[in-house]
């Protein structure tokens, strides 16, 4: 075999051996999830309870993960008018930093603000702290149990205000049909520690099914229950939402 051909073969082998780790590193880098991800929701809402209407909703969620820290931020808006008169006025925003304490345990801090004039809340603030336990963490099923305490400050549309501590319990279950198609239920229980008759329950069931690329169809049902509402308001509100979700 000519020397020049042997040299060419050796050079090719060297290039393959040198290039393989580079390609592997590039593939590994591509497979590393980005630290920031998020979603935008646009939906059609049918509400019943303290207000009955059909209108649009807008929501967003951001999640940033680095090391043992994960910070989640979200916001939503439901606003509508009927015959030129305001019939829905609900806004909410929250931020929640989580710190990974062990394989299954996390500590969290929670801050939130919301406004819903049609249940008598002009504005409400929450500051909370607690622990989260990942009871199930698999490719299909996930179950997280939260327990903690919160402190609320509420301003009512009547002009009155109040502040009080609550316990906070949350059950978050998710079943993934595929990485992008899933059903999720989040149950939150907030009992007032100063008044046993005053407690709130929120339960949201959501189904997400991908359509194409980053676009998905999302349908959800939200139950909001307050056992001791303000005078003149009902205990239960239901929101049915169907719309589109864009992830990034």
VOBA-1610 file (N, C-alpha, C; in pm, whole numbers, padded with zeros to 5 digits, always signed):
BEGIN
Unk+00086-00120+00000Unk+00000+00000+00000Unk+00089+00124+00000Unk+00065+00220-00088Unk+00149+00341-00094Unk+00149+00412+00039Unk+00266+00473+00069Unk+00281+00547+00194Unk+00180+00661+00204Unk+00155+00727+00092Unk+00062+00841+00094Unk-00079+00797+00132Unk-00117+00674+00086Unk-00251+00626+00119Unk-00262+00589+00266Unk-00153+00527+00319Unk-00151+00494+00462Unk-00161+00620+00546Unk-00088+00724+00504Unk-00092+00850+00577Unk-00231+00911+00574Unk-00299+00897+00460Unk-00434+00951+00450Unk-00530+00877+00542Unk-00517+00741+00547Unk-00602+00663+00635Unk-00579+00698+00781Unk-00451+00711+00820Unk-00418+00748+00957Unk-00474+00885+00992Unk-00463+00978+00899Unk-00515+01112+00923Unk-00667+01108+00941Unk-00734+01023+00860Unk-00879+01012+00875Unk-00919+00954+01009Unk-00845+00850+01054Unk-00873+00790+01184Unk-00854+00892+01295Unk-00746+00970+01288Unk-00719+01072+01389Unk-00831+01175+01394Unk-00877+01217+01276Unk-00986+01315+01272Unk-01114+01261+01333Unk-01143+01131+01306Unk-01263+01070+01364Unk-01253+01064+01515Unk-01134+01020+01566Unk-01115+01008+01710Unk-01121+01143+01779Unk-01065+01244+01714Unk-01067+01378+01773Unk-01206+01438+01767Unk-01275+01413+01656Unk-01407+01474+01639Unk-01516+01411+01722Unk-01501+01281+01757Unk-01606+01212+01833Unk-01636+01278+01966Unk-01532+01309+02050Unk-01564+01376+02176Unk-01629+01512+02157Unk-01587+01583+02051Unk-01645+01715+02025Unk-01794+01702+01993Unk-01826+01601+01907Unk-01966+01580+01873Unk-02047+01536+01994Unk-01988+01448+02075Unk-02057+01401+02195Unk-02083+01516+02291Unk-01983+01605+02306Unk-02001+01720+02394Unk-02110+01812+02341Unk-02112+01830+02208Unk-02214+01916+02149Unk-02353+01858+02169Unk-02364+01722+02151Unk-02493+01658+02172Unk-02538+01668+02317Unk-02440+01651+02410Unk-02473+01662+02552Unk-02520+01802+02586Unk-02451+01902+02524Unk-02491+02041+02549Unk-02632+02067+02497Unk-02663+02007+02377Unk-02796+02027+02321Unk-02904+01962+02406Unk-02870+01848+02473Unk-02969+01777+02553Unk-02989+01838+02691Unk-02900+01929+02732Unk-02915+01994+02863Unk-03034+02090+02859Unk-03130+02074+02949Unk-03246+02164+02945Unk-03206+02308+02974Unk-03267+02403+02907Unk-03235+02544+02933Unk-03278+02584+03073Unk-03208+02679+03137Unk-03244+02718+03274Unk-03378+02790+03283Unk-03421+02854+03173Unk-03546+02930+03175Unk-03645+02869+03077Unk-03766+02846+03124Unk-03874+02801+03037Unk-04003+02868+03081Unk-04100+02870+02991Unk-04223+02938+03026Unk-04338+02903+02933Unk-04453+02964+02959Unk-04571+02940+02877Unk-04662+03062+02880Unk-04738+03077+02773Unk-04840+03182+02762Unk-04974+03115+02731Unk-05079+03156+02801Unk-05212+03099+02783Unk-05310+03207+02739Unk-05391+03174+02640Unk-05502+03259+02597Unk-05625+03171+02588Unk-05729+03205+02665Unk-05844+03116+02670Unk-05977+03187+02672Unk-06081+03110+02645Unk-06219+03155+02655Unk-06275+03100+02786Unk-06325+03190+02872Unk-06369+03153+03007Unk-06521+03161+03017Unk-06579+03057+03076Unk-06720+03060+03115Unk-06723+03054+03267Unk-06772+03159+03331Unk-06772+03169+03477Unk-06913+03161+03531Unk-06925+03100+03650Unk-07053+03095+03720Unk-07027+03108+03869Unk-07126+03160+03941Unk-07111+03182+04085Unk-07145+03325+04118Unk-07046+03400+04167Unk-07069+03541+04199Unk-07084+03627+04074Unk-07041+03574+03959Unk-07065+03640+03831Unk-07087+03532+03727Unk-07174+03560+03629Unk-07202+03464+03522Unk-07174+03533+03389Unk-07073+03483+03317Unk-07037+03546+03192Unk-06945+03456+03113Unk-06922+03495+02988Unk-06823+03432+02902Unk-06730+03541+02852Unk-06599+03523+02872Unk-06503+03625+02835Unk-06369+03560+02807Unk-06265+03641+02790Unk-06131+03589+02760Unk-06042+03600+02883Unk-05943+03512+02889Unk-05843+03516+02996Unk-05704+03512+02935Unk-05609+03565+03009Unk-05469+03569+02967Unk-05383+03528+03085Unk-05286+03441+03061Unk-05199+03397+03169Unk-05058+03370+03120Unk-04964+03373+03214Unk-04825+03342+03181Unk-04758+03275+03300Unk-04653+03196+03270Unk-04577+03128+03374Unk-04431+03119+03331Unk-04340+03153+03421Unk-04196+03143+03397Unk-04134+03055+03505Unk-04036+02975+03466Unk-03965+02889+03562Unk-03816+02894+03531Unk-03738+02930+03633Unk-03593+02940+03618Unk-03527+02846+03718Unk-03440+02759+03670Unk-03374+02661+03756Unk-03222+02674+03742Unk-03155+02679+03856Unk-03009+02684+03858Unk-02960+02623+03988Unk-02880+02517+03976Unk-02830+02450+04095Unk-02946+02391+04174Unk-02951+02421+04303Unk-03057+02370+04389Unk-03178+02462+04395Unk-03172+02574+04323Unk-03280+02672+04327Unk-03371+02659+04204Unk-03500+02673+04227Unk-03599+02685+04121Unk-03694+02799+04158Unk-03710+02895+04068Unk-03799+03008+04093Unk-03911+03004+03990Unk-04034+03002+04039Unk-04152+02999+03952Unk-04230+03129+03971Unk-04267+03191+03859Unk-04346+03314+03862Unk-04463+03298+03767Unk-04581+03343+03811Unk-04698+03332+03725Unk-04793+03448+03744Unk-04879+03469+03645Unk-04980+03575+03652Unk-05096+03539+03561Unk-05214+03592+03593Unk-05331+03569+03508Unk-05425+03688+03519Unk-05511+03700+03419Unk-05608+03809+03415Unk-05738+03757+03353Unk-05849+03788+03419Unk-05982+03761+03363Unk-06061+03891+03375Unk-06099+03948+03262Unk-06172+04075+03263Unk-06281+04069+03158Unk-06398+04120+03193Unk-06507+04121+03096Unk-06610+04227+03127Unk-06684+04265+03023Unk-06794+04359+03036Unk-06919+04299+02972Unk-07034+04330+03031Unk-07162+04288+02977Unk-07249+04411+02959Unk-07284+04440+02833Unk-07363+04560+02801Unk-07295+04686+02854Unk-07162+04691+02841Unk-07087+04808+02884Unk-07061+04817+03032Unk-07106+04717+03109Unk-07087+04717+03254Unk-06987+04608+03291Unk-06891+04642+03376Unk-06790+04545+03417Unk-06856+04426+03487Unk-06824+04305+03438Unk-06883+04184+03497Unk-06778+04084+03543Unk-06651+04112+03517Unk-06541+04028+03569Unk-06418+04116+03584Unk-06353+04103+03698Unk-06233+04183+03726Unk-06145+04103+03821Unk-06066+04013+03764Unk-05981+03926+03845Unk-05838+03930+03792Unk-05745+03960+03881Unk-05603+03960+03848Unk-05529+03884+03958Unk-05423+03816+03922Unk-05344+03743+04021Unk-05201+03730+03973Unk-05106+03735+04067Unk-04965+03717+04037Unk-04897+03654+04158Unk-04797+03572+04132Unk-04726+03508+04243Unk-04582+03480+04203Unk-04497+03461+04303Unk-04360+03416+04283Unk-04329+03316+04392Unk-04260+03207+04355Unk-04229+03101+04451Unk-04088+03048+04426Unk-03990+03082+04511Unk-03858+03020+04505Unk-03859+02889+04585Unk-03806+02783+04526Unk-03790+02653+04592Unk-03641+02621+04605Unk-03603+02558+04717Unk-03465+02516+04737Unk-03463+02366+04764Unk-03384+02291+04685Unk-03377+02146+04698Unk-03296+02108+04821Unk-03363+02054+04923Unk-03297+02015+05047Unk-03238+01875+05038Unk-03308+01785+04968Unk-03261+01648+04949Unk-03325+01595+04821Unk-03316+01464+04800Unk-03368+01408+04676Unk-03518+01432+04660Unk-03592+01433+04771Unk-03737+01447+04764Unk-03793+01569+04838Unk-03714+01633+04920Unk-03763+01744+05001Unk-03717+01878+04946Unk-03809+01975+04948Unk-03778+02113+04910Unk-03832+02208+05016Unk-03767+02321+05030Unk-03822+02430+05109Unk-03869+02539+05014Unk-03977+02607+05048Unk-04028+02710+04958Unk-04066+02836+05033Unk-04061+02947+04960Unk-04113+03076+05005Unk-04213+03121+04899Unk-04326+03173+04942Unk-04432+03209+04848Unk-04481+03350+04874Unk-04492+03428+04767Unk-04552+03560+04775Unk-04654+03576+04664Unk-04772+03632+04696Unk-04875+03646+04593Unk-04959+03771+04617Unk-05022+03815+04510Unk-05116+03927+04514Unk-05232+03892+04421Unk-05354+03923+04463Unk-05467+03903+04374Unk-05576+04005+04401Unk-05661+04020+04303Unk-05774+04113+04310Unk-05892+04045+04241Unk-06006+04041+04308Unk-06127+03983+04250Unk-06247+04054+04311Unk-06290+04160+04247Unk-06397+04243+04303Unk-06530+04170+04308Unk-06545+04064+04229Unk-06674+03996+04226Unk-06687+03888+04332Unk-06586+03875+04419Unk-06603+03800+04544Unk-06577+03893+04663Unk-06570+04025+04634Unk-06557+04124+04740Unk-06416+04157+04781Unk-06314+04113+04702Unk-06174+04137+04736Unk-06119+04249+04648Unk-06088+04363+04709Unk-06025+04472+04636Unk-05879+04439+04607Unk-05808+04389+04708Unk-05673+04336+04689Unk-05638+04247+04808Unk-05550+04149+04779Unk-05512+04054+04884Unk-05365+04017+04864Unk-05289+04019+04973Unk-05147+03982+04971Unk-05127+03856+05055Unk-05034+03772+05012Unk-04999+03651+05086Unk-04848+03636+05092Unk-04796+03607+05212Unk-04656+03571+05229Unk-04653+03436+05299Unk-04583+03339+05241Unk-04586+03205+05298Unk-04451+03137+05295Unk-04438+03032+05377Unk-04317+02952+05384Unk-04358+02809+05418Unk-04283+02711+05369Unk-04319+02573+05398Unk-04225+02473+05335Unk-04266+02346+05340Unk-04189+02235+05286Unk-04272+02164+05180Unk-04203+02107+05081Unk-04267+02030+04975Unk-04200+01893+04966Unk-04281+01787+04962Unk-04230+01650+04955Unk-04274+01587+04824Unk-04178+01541+04744Unk-04209+01474+04618Unk-04234+01326+04647Unk-04359+01292+04673Unk-04394+01156+04711Unk-04376+01058+04595Unk-04409+01104+04474Unk-04393+01022+04353Unk-04322+01107+04249Unk-04217+01052+04191Unk-04140+01127+04092Unk-04096+01030+03983Unk-04183+01010+03884Unk-04154+00914+03779Unk-04177+00973+03642Unk-04152+00894+03537Unk-04170+00944+03400Unk-04316+00971+03365Unk-04409+00900+03430Unk-04552+00917+03402Unk-04624+00990+03516Unk-04603+00943+03638Unk-04674+00999+03754Unk-04582+01088+03836Unk-04637+01198+03886Unk-04566+01281+03984Unk-04668+01333+04085Unk-04627+01332+04212Unk-04714+01376+04320Unk-04631+01453+04421Unk-04667+01580+04444Unk-04597+01665+04541Unk-04695+01709+04648Unk-04652+01700+04774Unk-04734+01738+04889Unk-04668+01854+04960Unk-04740+01965+04976Unk-04688+02085+05042Unk-04757+02105+05176Unk-04680+02154+05273Unk-04736+02195+05401Unk-04662+02316+05452Unk-04736+02416+05498Unk-04670+02537+05545Unk-04767+02634+05608Unk-04721+02757+05622Unk-04800+02863+05684Unk-04794+02988+05596Unk-04903+03063+05597Unk-04909+03188+05522Unk-04969+03297+05609Unk-04945+03421+05567Unk-05005+03536+05634Unk-05072+03621+05528Unk-05199+03654+05550Unk-05278+03728+05451Unk-05312+03867+05502Unk-05313+03963+05408Unk-05367+04096+05431Unk-05471+04121+05321Unk-05595+04149+05360Unk-05704+04163+05265Unk-05772+04298+05279Unk-05795+04364+05166Unk-05877+04484+05157Unk-06003+04448+05080Unk-06118+04479+05138Unk-06245+04440+05078Unk-06307+04557+05001Unk-06395+04524+04907Unk-06463+04629+04831Unk-06556+04711+04920Unk-06590+04660+05037Unk-06675+04733+05132Unk-06599+04843+05204Unk-06466+04846+05189Unk-06383+04943+05260Unk-06319+04888+05385Unk-06360+04770+05429Unk-06300+04706+05546Unk-06171+04634+05507Unk-06094+04593+05606Unk-05971+04518+05582Unk-05948+04421+05696Unk-05864+04321+05673Unk-05830+04224+05777Unk-05695+04163+05745Unk-05632+04104+05846Unk-05507+04030+05829Unk-05510+03913+05926Unk-05457+03799+05885Unk-05465+03678+05967Unk-05367+03573+05915Unk-05324+03481+06002Unk-05239+03369+05960Unk-05324+03250+05915Unk-05270+03171+05825Unk-05338+03049+05782Unk-05236+02935+05774Unk-05284+02814+05784Unk-05205+02699+05742Unk-05222+02687+05591Unk-05132+02614+05527Unk-05143+02596+05381Unk-05106+02453+05344Unk-05200+02385+05282Unk-05175+02250+05233Unk-05202+02243+05084Unk-05116+02174+05011Unk-05133+02162+04866Unk-05100+02020+04821Unk-05182+01968+04730Unk-05157+01839+04667Unk-05152+01863+04516Unk-05039+01831+04455Unk-05017+01855+04312Unk-04988+01721+04245Unk-05085+01673+04165Unk-05068+01545+04095Unk-05066+01569+03944Unk-04975+01500+03876Unk-04963+01514+03731Unk-04939+01377+03668Unk-05013+01350+03561Unk-04992+01229+03482Unk-04958+01270+03340Unk-04843+01223+03291Unk-04796+01258+03158Unk-04824+01144+03060Unk-04907+01170+02961Unk-04929+01073+02854Unk-04806+01066+02765Unk-04752+01184+02733Unk-04627+01201+02660Unk-04555+01318+02727Unk-04430+01349+02687Unk-04363+01464+02748Unk-04440+01595+02735Unk-04528+01607+02633Unk-04599+01733+02612Unk-04749+01724+02636Unk-04801+01606+02656Unk-04945+01587+02681Unk-04963+01534+02823Unk-05045+01604+02902Unk-05059+01563+03042Unk-05192+01613+03100Unk-05227+01554+03214Unk-05339+01600+03295Unk-05285+01629+03435Unk-05329+01740+03494Unk-05274+01785+03623Unk-05386+01838+03711Unk-05380+01804+03839Unk-05476+01856+03936Unk-05401+01915+04055Unk-05435+02040+04090Unk-05372+02109+04203Unk-05481+02148+04302Unk-05471+02096+04424Unk-05567+02122+04530Unk-05498+02202+04641Unk-05558+02314+04682Unk-05500+02400+04785Unk-05605+02424+04894Unk-05562+02407+05019Unk-05650+02427+05135Unk-05588+02531+05227Unk-05665+02636+05260Unk-05615+02749+05339Unk-05710+02778+05455Unk-05689+02716+05572Unk-05774+02745+05687Unk-05720+02862+05769Unk-05807+02954+05804Unk-05772+03067+05890Unk-05743+03014+06031Unk-05624+03042+06083Unk-05586+02990+06214Unk-05650+03067+06329Unk-05716+03179+06299Unk-05783+03257+06403Unk-05934+03238+06402Unk-05987+03178+06295Unk-06132+03160+06283Unk-06156+03028+06211Unk-06199+02926+06286Unk-06217+02794+06230Unk-06322+02786+06120Unk-06417+02880+06119Unk-06522+02879+06016Unk-06477+02942+05886Unk-06361+03006+05887Unk-06311+03077+05769Unk-06200+02994+05704Unk-06231+02933+05592Unk-06130+02859+05517Unk-06162+02869+05368Unk-06058+02851+05288Unk-06073+02857+05142Unk-06018+02730+05079Unk-06080+02690+04970Unk-06036+02575+04891Unk-06029+02617+04745Unk-05917+02591+04682Unk-05901+02610+04539Unk-05861+02477+04477Unk-05926+02440+04369Unk-05890+02316+04300Unk-05894+02341+04149Unk-05781+02314+04083Unk-05773+02334+03938Unk-05734+02205+03870Unk-05815+02163+03774Unk-05789+02046+03691Unk-05763+02093+03549Unk-05649+02052+03491Unk-05610+02099+03358Unk-05565+01983+03271Unk-05603+01990+03144Unk-05561+01892+03043Unk-05493+01967+02930Unk-05371+01924+02896Unk-05294+01989+02790Unk-05262+01885+02683Unk-05293+01918+02557Unk-05266+01829+02444Unk-05196+01907+02334Unk-05078+01863+02289Unk-05005+01938+02186Unk-05076+01934+02052Unk-05065+02046+01979Unk-05121+02055+01845Unk-05010+02047+01741Unk-04913+02137+01753Unk-04800+02138+01661Unk-04688+02219+01724Unk-04568+02162+01725Unk-04453+02234+01778Unk-04473+02276+01922Unk-04465+02405+01946Unk-04480+02460+02082Unk-04624+02499+02115Unk-04715+02474+02024Unk-04855+02512+02043Unk-04936+02394+02094Unk-05019+02419+02196Unk-05100+02313+02255Unk-05240+02365+02286Unk-05333+02271+02298Unk-05469+02302+02342Unk-05478+02275+02491Unk-05534+02370+02566Unk-05546+02356+02711Unk-05691+02377+02754Unk-05742+02284+02833Unk-05875+02296+02891Unk-05863+02280+03042Unk-05931+02367+03118Unk-05917+02361+03264Unk-06049+02395+03332Unk-06060+02346+03456Unk-06174+02379+03542Unk-06119+02422+03677Unk-06157+02541+03721Unk-06111+02596+03848Unk-06230+02615+03942Unk-06220+02554+04060Unk-06319+02571+04165Unk-06259+02658+04274Unk-06328+02766+04309Unk-06287+02854+04418Unk-06398+02857+04523Unk-06366+02811+04643Unk-06466+02803+04750Unk-06416+02878+04872Unk-06500+02965+04927Unk-06470+03034+05052Unk-06587+03011+05148Unk-06558+02951+05262Unk-06663+02911+05354Unk-06727+03030+05427Unk-06653+03139+05440Unk-06705+03258+05508Unk-06685+03380+05419Unk-06765+03392+05311Unk-06748+03505+05221Unk-06795+03635+05285Unk-06761+03745+05219Unk-06810+03874+05263Unk-06962+03880+05248Unk-07030+03958+05333Unk-07176+03970+05324Unk-07221+04009+05183Unk-07319+03937+05133Unk-07371+03966+05000Unk-07307+03886+04889Unk-07207+03802+04921Unk-07138+03723+04820Unk-07158+03575+04846Unk-07153+03495+04738Unk-07169+03351+04750Unk-07040+03281+04787Unk-07052+03153+04816Unk-06935+03076+04861Unk-06854+03017+04746Unk-06917+02995+04629Unk-06854+02912+04526Unk-06849+02984+04392Unk-06733+02973+04328Unk-06715+03023+04191Unk-06654+02913+04106Unk-06701+02903+03982Unk-06652+02803+03887Unk-06604+02873+03761Unk-06485+02835+03714Unk-06432+02891+03589Unk-06391+02776+03497Unk-06455+02771+03380Unk-06422+02672+03278Unk-06348+02745+03166Unk-06229+02700+03134Unk-06146+02769+03036Unk-06099+02672+02928Unk-06110+02714+02803Unk-06057+02639+02689Unk-05980+02736+02602Unk-05858+02698+02564Unk-05779+02790+02484Unk-05650+02730+02436Unk-05557+02818+02402Unk-05428+02778+02347Unk-05317+02810+02445Unk-05214+02726+02442Unk-05095+02747+02524Unk-04972+02741+02434Unk-04885+02838+02450Unk-04758+02842+02378Unk-04646+02827+02479Unk-04557+02730+02459Unk-04445+02708+02550Unk-04316+02754+02484Unk-04220+02793+02566Unk-04090+02836+02515Unk-03982+02806+02616
//
